[in-house]
Amino acid sequence: MIDAGGCVSTHVAMAQRGHMRLVWHEPYQGVGRLRVVAWTCDCRATLYELCHAGGQAFIRRTLQLDGDRRVHETYRWPVCQAGEVWRALLSGEAR
């Protein structure tokens, strides 16, 4: 569904009070192949992607500021656990 601004991807809800704080790290360089299975709209300064690699999953955060892009990633989790964290992120229960 396209919203009034013309966006077609999901937007992250505002962070809720007492939300879970995710730990962000520099990207792990040992991943040869990964698959992005879900993402948020890139109309915002922060883009999130749910990635699968090597039987595990993680969330990638890209900050887009003045033409500069900074990428960070969460820990790796089992795919089902990463899906729960992804849903919490989208609903504002995690950041």
N, C-alpha and C positions, 0 to 999 in steps of 0.2 A: 504494500500500500504506500502510495506517495503522499507525504504530508504537504501542508500549505507552502513550505519552503522549497519543495521539489526534491526532498531527500527520500531515498528509497531504502536505506539501511537503518538499523536499530540505533537509537540514541540511549545513552546511559542516564539513568535517573540521578537526581541530586543525591549526594551522600546523606544517609540518615544519621541521626544522632547515635553515637555509640557503635558506628559501623566497624567491621573487621578491617584492620590495617594490613594490607598485603606488603610483603617484603620484596623490593625490586632490586635486581642485580644487572650487571652488564651482561649482554647476550653471551651465551655459551657458544664457543667457537667449534665445538666438537660435533655438531649436528650437520650431517651431510645432506639429508633430505628431510623436509618437514611438509606438512599439509596444513593450510589454514582452513579451518572448518566453520568458523563464524567470525564476524567482525562487526564493529560499530561504524557509524557514518563518519566519513572523513571531513565533514563540514565543520567539525569542532577542532580545537587546538590539540586535543588528545584523542588518539585513535587506539582502540583495543582490538586484539585478535586472539582467538582461541586456536592454539596450534597443537597438532599431534606429531610426534616424532619418536621412533624407536619404541612403540608400545606405551609411551607416556604422553602426558599433555601438560601444557603450560599456557600462561597468558602473556602476550607481548603488548607492551605499551609504547606508543610512539608519540612524542611531544613534537608538534610542528610549530616552531616559533620563528618568525621573521626569516623564513627560508631555510632555517636550520632544523634538522631532525635528530632527536635524541631517542634512542631505543633502549628499553629495559625489559627484563623478563622476570617472571616469578620462578619459584622452585618448580620442579617436575613432580607431577602427581600421577596416580593411576587415572585413566581416562574418565571414569565415573566420578571421581572426587573432583577433578578439574572442572567437569560439567557443573557440579554443585557450586563451586567457587565462581564460575562464569555467570551463573544465574544470580548469585548474590551481588556480583559486580553490576550487572545490568539493572537490578532493582534498587541499588544504592546501599545495600547492606554490606558491601565491601568496597574498598578503594585502596 
